[in-house]
Amino acid sequence: MDETTNTTGGGTDGGTGYDEAGGGDASSRFGRAKDYAGEKYRAASDAMRDGYNNVRERVDDVDFAGITENVRTYVKSNPGKALLISVGVGFLVGLLLRRDDED
């Protein structure tokens, strides 16, 4: 930024950052826009970091060994249902990931 530009008041703008013609000081507006964008970036970054930490804590609390054992027990007691569920899930995943070859 040009250090000779006076953005603290004085001059013909009365301290508003705009000259009498209404055009405004470009470097002052750029500085305000840069500060605003920086604030929004920091807020979004903090929100993402907090969300990530919350998900990580929840994943750390999950007992995957217990879930695996429950699934094995269910599959052993209901092999037909387990097979149909896995075929259905595979079909749905295939539909979601399928590419259209219409060129």
C-alpha angles and dihedrals in degrees: 000000000000108000093205091066113102110218097158096080133275126093119075098314098075092232095297098110091243126100123229091264090061096242098116132214107291096207091049092051090046090051092050091047090049091050091047092050090047091052092049091047092051092047092050091045092051091048092050092047091050092048092049092050091049092051092046091052091050092049090049089054094054116101101220093177090057092047091049091051091049091051092049091050091049093048092049092050096040109028095157094052091044091052093049092047092050092048090049093049091047091050092050093047089049091053092049095048098039116117122219110235093199105130 
